[in-house]
Amino acid sequence: MDEVYVSVDIECDGPCPGLHSMFSLGAVALDPSKGIGREAVLGTWTANLETAPGARSDPETMKWWATQPKAWEACRANQTPPMVAMDEFARWLEALPAPPIFVGYPAGFDFTFTYYYLHRFAGRNPFVRNAIDLETYVMALTGSGYLETGKKAWPEHWFDRTLPHTHVALDDAMAQGMTFLRILSQRRGPTWGAAIGGDGCPVCAKPGGALIDGPHTYGGNCGRRRMG
């Protein structure tokens, strides 16, 4: 095994690490060679954290938390000091059978908190700077624009609907991890008809690998209008 993918979700009280606190972190370690379901899970880790010294809550974020009483209760139970929690998390990452690769959606949010907290409170970051942003990955996979590749555009078979989005960190890390495995399994497959980076569909001119509105029936069976 060359690398272990670690799906991470965090919950917090504002948009900026340092100014605001990370409330909880959930992580799921994955080995894609074992499958695209729970058989690929190597282990999980989660903790709820005390607020960071000197940080403050963002009022708009706290208004949102007021609409999520179950998730709020879950992320505020059994709080651990950040220094203790992040050292434990770093040791868990270091014990994985191969170097950990962070997986997040969006990584530009969850990785910034994880990166900051590991350096500040654990004194080290086993991820180094190795992070995969799922939206960027889909953009590259499909040949589509970044703003076109949000989750609403992803095909249904990429999701495990038995895993709802609860805003509980470990729940959401698991659901995200299952989606990542399904996307990863199709990166070289024929799902989209045309090879990624190859010629576009002769009917609608979608570039090779594009999906946006679902799996593409390439060529003569394409039901979409020709792109402008």
C-alpha positions in Angstrom: 0.0 0.0 0.0 1.5 3.3 -1.1 -0.9 5.7 0.6 -4.0 5.8 2.8 -6.8 8.2 1.9 -8.3 9.8 5.0 -11.8 11.4 4.6 -12.1 14.3 7.1 -15.0 16.5 8.1 -14.8 19.2 10.7 -17.4 21.3 12.5 -16.6 24.8 13.8 -18.0 28.1 15.0 -16.7 30.3 12.2 -14.9 30.4 8.9 -11.3 31.1 9.9 -9.0 28.8 12.0 -7.3 30.7 14.8 -9.9 33.4 14.8 -12.6 30.7 15.4 -12.6 27.3 17.0 -12.9 23.8 15.5 -15.6 22.0 17.5 -15.2 18.5 16.2 -13.2 16.4 13.7 -14.1 13.0 12.2 -11.8 10.9 10.1 -12.2 7.7 8.1 -9.1 5.9 6.8 -9.7 4.1 3.5 -7.9 1.5 1.3 -9.6 1.6 -2.2 -8.0 -1.7 -3.1 -10.5 -3.4 -0.8 -13.6 -2.1 -2.5 -16.0 0.9 -2.7 -17.9 0.3 0.5 -17.3 -0.2 4.2 -15.0 -3.1 3.5 -12.4 -0.4 2.5 -12.5 1.3 6.0 -9.2 0.8 7.8 -10.3 2.7 10.9 -12.0 5.8 12.2 -11.2 8.6 14.6 -13.2 11.4 16.1 -13.2 13.9 18.9 -15.0 17.0 20.2 -12.7 19.8 21.2 -12.9 22.6 23.7 -12.8 26.0 22.1 -9.3 27.3 21.2 -7.7 29.8 23.6 -8.2 33.4 22.3 -10.7 32.4 19.7 -14.2 33.8 19.3 -17.5 32.6 17.8 -18.7 34.0 14.5 -22.3 35.3 15.1 -23.6 34.2 11.7 -22.2 30.7 12.2 -23.8 30.5 15.6 -27.2 31.5 14.1 -26.8 28.5 11.8 -26.0 26.2 14.8 -29.2 27.3 16.5 -31.1 25.5 13.6 -29.2 22.3 14.2 -29.9 21.2 17.8 -29.0 17.5 17.4 -25.7 18.2 15.7 -24.9 20.9 18.2 -25.6 18.5 21.1 -23.4 15.9 19.4 -20.4 18.1 18.8 -20.4 19.7 22.3 -20.5 16.4 24.3 -17.4 15.0 25.9 -15.1 17.9 25.0 -11.3 17.3 24.9 -8.6 20.0 25.2 -7.3 20.7 21.6 -3.7 19.9 22.6 -4.7 16.4 23.8 -7.1 15.7 20.9 -4.8 16.8 18.1 -1.8 14.8 19.6 -4.0 11.7 19.6 -5.2 12.4 16.1 -1.6 12.8 14.9 -0.6 9.6 16.5 -3.5 7.8 14.9 -2.5 9.1 11.5 1.1 8.1 12.1 0.0 4.6 13.0 -1.7 4.1 9.6 0.0 1.5 7.3 1.0 4.1 4.7 1.3 7.9 4.4 -2.1 9.6 4.9 -3.7 11.7 2.2 -6.4 14.1 3.3 -9.7 14.0 1.4 -12.2 16.8 1.9 -15.1 18.7 0.4 -14.1 21.5 0.3 -10.5 20.9 1.3 -10.0 24.6 1.2 -12.2 24.7 4.4 -11.7 21.5 6.3 -8.0 21.1 5.5 -7.2 24.7 6.7 -8.7 23.9 10.1 -7.0 20.5 10.3 -3.7 21.8 9.1 -3.7 24.8 11.6 -4.9 22.7 14.6 -2.3 19.9 14.0 0.6 22.4 13.8 -0.6 24.6 16.7 -1.7 21.9 19.1 0.2 18.8 18.1 3.4 20.4 16.8 3.3 18.3 13.7 1.2 17.5 10.7 1.3 13.9 9.3 -0.6 15.0 6.2 2.2 17.5 5.4 0.5 19.3 2.5 -1.1 16.3 0.9 -4.8 17.0 0.4 -7.4 16.1 -2.2 -10.3 18.5 -2.8 -13.2 16.4 -4.1 -14.7 19.2 -6.2 -11.4 19.8 -7.9 -10.9 16.1 -8.5 -14.3 15.9 -10.2 -13.4 19.0 -12.3 -10.3 17.2 -13.5 -12.1 13.9 -14.0 -14.9 15.3 -16.1 -13.2 18.2 -18.0 -15.8 20.6 -16.6 -15.5 24.0 -15.0 -15.0 24.2 -11.2 -18.3 26.0 -10.6 -20.2 23.4 -12.6 -19.0 20.5 -10.4 -20.8 20.9 -7.1 -22.5 17.9 -5.6 -25.8 18.7 -7.1 -24.3 17.9 -10.5 -22.9 14.5 -9.5 -24.7 11.3 -10.5 -26.8 9.5 -8.0 -24.7 6.3 -8.0 -21.8 8.2 -6.5 -23.7 8.6 -3.2 -24.5 6.1 -0.4 -28.0 7.4 0.6 -28.0 5.2 3.7 -25.5 7.8 5.1 -27.3 11.1 5.5 -25.6 14.4 5.9 -26.0 15.0 9.7 -23.4 17.7 10.4 -21.9 15.2 12.9 -18.2 15.1 11.9 -17.7 11.3 11.8 -21.0 10.7 10.0 -20.2 13.2 7.3 -16.6 12.0 7.0 -17.9 8.4 6.4 -20.5 9.5 3.8 -17.8 11.6 2.0 -15.4 8.7 2.1 -17.9 6.4 0.4 -18.5 9.0 -2.3 -14.7 9.4 -2.8 -14.3 5.6 -3.3 -17.0 5.5 -5.9 -15.5 8.4 -7.8 -12.0 7.0 -7.6 -13.2 3.6 -8.9 -14.4 5.2 -12.1 -11.5 7.5 -12.9 -10.2 5.2 -15.7 -13.5 3.4 -16.5 -15.8 3.8 -19.5 -18.7 5.3 -17.5 -18.7 8.6 -19.4 -18.4 7.1 -22.9 -15.5 9.2 -24.2 -12.0 9.0 -22.8 -11.1 11.8 -20.4 -9.2 14.4 -22.5 -10.3 12.7 -25.7 -12.6 13.9 -28.5 -16.0 15.2 -27.5 -19.3 13.5 -28.2 -20.1 13.9 -31.9 -23.8 14.7 -31.0 -23.6 17.2 -28.1 -19.9 18.0 -28.2 -19.4 17.4 -24.5 -15.7 16.9 -23.8 -14.4 13.5 -23.0 -15.2 12.5 -19.5 -17.9 15.1 -18.9 -20.9 14.3 -16.8 -22.6 17.4 -15.2 -26.2 16.1 -15.8 -25.5 12.5 -15.2 -23.7 9.6 -17.0 -23.4 10.3 -20.7 -24.6 7.9 -23.4 -22.0 8.7 -25.9 -22.5 9.1 -29.7 -25.6 8.1 -31.6 -27.7 7.5 -28.4 -26.9 10.9 -26.9 -30.2 12.7 -26.2 -28.7 16.1 -25.4 -28.8 19.0 -27.8 -25.5 20.1 -29.3 -23.6 22.6 -27.2 -23.1 26.0 -28.6 
